[in-house]
Amino acid sequence: MRLRVLNLLLCTGLLGMAAEPAPPAIATLHSRMEEARKAGDPVKLLAVAEALNERVEPIHLEALFNLAAANAKLGNRPEAYAWLQRAVDAGFWDVDAIREGEAFKDLRGEPRFKALARLAWTKGYLAMLERKERAAFQKPDQIMASLAFKPGERVADVGAGSGYFTIPIAKAVGPTGTVLAVDINPDMLDYVDKRAQAEKLANIKLLRSRPEDPMLPPGGADTILLVDVLHYVKDRTPFAAKLKAGLAPGGRIVVIDYIPKPMSERPWGPSVDQQFSRATMDREMAAAGLKPVRVFEYLTEQWFAVYGAE
């Protein structure tokens, strides 16, 4: 797999570091899986199957992609699309390899090719948001405990993404509460909707927003949550004013974003030019008539502040 993909996987924790012991060979894992199956041990079977998948999936995805590239290079357009579709459906998400690959130069302008590239990007972004390693620094359970959502509460999860917080909040506020999942990307909203349906959560509503406007209904939210969102917003003070307009009397705006660090110290997360401090956020919120009412200090990579109307 290409170096940029491996680098991203390492940075996001989707691959183990090189210093870790070498994993068992594929043949060994096959044997262990068969032993677990014969022994009727589903717990061991699951663990071994997951370990086997970690070994073979990258190889499989790369093979599918190379089949697509080879067919595209040979001018076999139907076969190229068929293999590329299989690769993306299986989880291939190196969108740069797809969009910039020399083999696909004759396909780049075609709607089907653009749709597959977009689907690959979406899968990659979802994998990043939902990676198991995220919990180590995000501490979602501790954040949920700190915010102590109440039954019946109305919450707007702005920049909901994969629903990482949307789903647990919906469970916390219960059937009498509502969670408005807000995102500019319809693919993210579609993913949240599918998760809500799978978990039989009827209290999640979807709202497609704009890059510089959360599009919140006036005074409709008791809590507005923004996790790793505001570093994408170019002009945050007007955005904060729009957040305030969506806040119910006595409501709160919760902001969690990255502590500024150089890429040499943290080679993942937002770029240096996107990062901003809590002090900067305090000033921008103040300009919109909001003030910090509580600050939590336990996150190692992010600052975590709660704002209310002045």
Secondary structure, 3 states (H helix, E strand, C coil): CCHHHHHHHHHHCCCCCCCCCCCCCHHHHHHHHHHHHHHCCHHHHHHHHHHHHHHHHHHHHHHHHHHHHHHHHCCCHHHHHHHHHHHHHHCCCCHHHHHHCHHHCCCCCCHHHHHHHHHHHHHHHHHHHHCCCHHHHHCHHHHHHHHCCCCCCEEEEECCCCCCCHHHHHHHHCCCCEEEEEECCHHHHHHHHHHHHHCCCCCEEEEECECCECCCCCCCEEEEEEECCHHHCCCHHHHHHHHHHCEEEEEEEEEEEECCCCCCCCCCCCCHHHCCCHHHHHHHHHHCCEEEEEEECCCCCEEEEEEEEC
